[in-house]
Amino acid sequence: MSLRATTIMLLMTFFLAGCGKDSGQPSPIQTDVPFTPEGILDFVRPDSSIINRIVIEIAETPQEQAQGLMYRRSLPDRGGMLFIDQAESMRSFWMKNTALSLDILFVDAQGEIVNIVQRTTPLSEENILSTGPAQYVVEVRAGFTQAHGITESDHIQWRRQDFETTN
């Protein structure tokens, strides 16, 4: 075999080896899941004054909760996700396949913020834990809680809302 033919065969071998089998899972860089508003969430001070209001997606089903904000490249400045569970329990989240850094707020059944984990590490498989029982979890862009002065003495109020689409 000639040197040229050998070189071409080697290059083809490297190319084909690099293709590999598709896992069927999109990479966080290749896909961007669009934000779909489903409700409004207020961050509220103990004196009942509203700190800030965001638009939220709601994750209730096991499938929605497993997906969370994975494969997102963007999140609106005043957007987030509310995870709703049936009852309070200790919660654990991770950032696998989540390319955005987030602030994660664990919230009890009364809407009181249990703890806030700020500026999570994108794409990490490290467990992010609640420090007490939580029924709700709110995810917002990293730095949001600090920028708006949201603390563990605050609470949330939320409601579903229909958002009409316009063409």
N, C-alpha and C positions, 0 to 999 in steps of 0.2 A: 504494500500500500504506500502511496506517495505521502510525503510530508504534509502536503496540502489536504489530502483526504483525511489523514490522521487528525490534523488540527480541526477540521470541520466536525469530525465525529466527536472529538473531545468537547468542543463548544456545544454541540447538540446535547451531549450527555449532561453537561452542567445546566443547560437551559431547562431540559426536561426534569432534572432532579429538583430544580428550584420551583417548578410549578406545583408539585405536590398535589394531594387530594384536597379539594375544597371542603372545609368543615361545615359549610352551610351557615356559619355565623358571620355576620358582617363585622368588619373591623370598625372601631370607633372613628377612624379617620375617613373611611369610605362612605359612611352613611350619616344622614342627619334626619332624625325623626322630628317631624314638625310639632310645634307647641299647639295644643288644642285646649283652649280655656273652657273650664267646666264650673268654675265657682270663684268666689271672692273670699279672701282671708284677711282679717285685721289683726295686727299686733297691738295689744292694748296694755296700758299701764295699770297699776293697782287702783288708781283713782278713776278708772274707766275712760281716760282720754286715749284716743286712737293715735298710735305712734306712726303707723304706716299701713297701707293697704296694698295687697298684691292680687294678681289673678292667678288661679291655681288649676292644675290638672289634678284629678282625683284618682288615686290607686286604691281600689277596694278588693278586687278579685285576686286570687293567688297569682294569676298570670300577669295582671297589671303591676302587682307589687314586685314580682320577680324581675320584670322589665325595668321598672322605675325610670330613671333618667339615663339608662345605658344607651350608648350609640348616639348621644346628642353632641353636637358641636357648638350649640348655642342654647341660651335660655334668656328670655327677656329680662331686662333689669328689674322689672317689677313683676316677675313671674316665678312660679315655684310649683312644687308637687306636694300634695297632702296624701299621706298614707293613712288609711283608716282600718283599724282592727276591731274585732268584736268586743274585746275586753282588754284590760290593762295586763301587761306582763313585761318582763325585762326584754328589751329589744336589742337586736344586733344587725348592723348594716355593713356593707363593704362597697368599695368603689370599682370592682371588677367591671371592665368594659365601659367605664364612665370616664370620659376624657375631660370633663369639667371639674374644677375644684369647687366644692360646695360648703356651705354652712348647714349642719344638720341639727334640728331642734327636736328633742324628744319631749312629748307633751302628755300629761295625764288625762283621765276621763273628764275632769272639770275644766280642761283647757289651760291649766297652769304649766308653764315650761319647767320641765324636770332638769334638763341640762342641755347645753349647746356645745357642739363640737364644731369649731371654726376651721375653715380652710383645709378641708380634707385633701388627701393626696390622690390625684387622678390615677386611675387604673390599678390601684392598690387592692390587694386581697386581705389586708389587715382588718380585723373586726373593729367596728366603731360601735360602742356600747352605750346604752342608757345607764344612768346611775341609779335609777329607780324605775318602778313600773310605769309604762307609758302605753296609751291607747292610740295616740297619733304621733306621726313623725312628719315634720315639714322640712323640705329641702329647698334652699334658695342659693343664689350665686354666692361664691366665696366673698367674704368681706361685707355682705349685706347687713348682718346683725351688728357688726362694729360700726359701720357707717351710720346706722339709724339708732344706735344706742339701745338695742334690744338686749335684755338681760334675763336671767333666770327668775327674777321677781315679776316678770310680765306674764301675760297669758294671750291666748288666741281666741278668736271667734270666727266662724266661717259659715258660709251658706252656698248652696248650689245656685247657679245662675245660668240661664240660657243666653248664649251669645249668638246673635244672628249673623250670618255671613252675607257679605255684600259682594257683588260682582263688579 
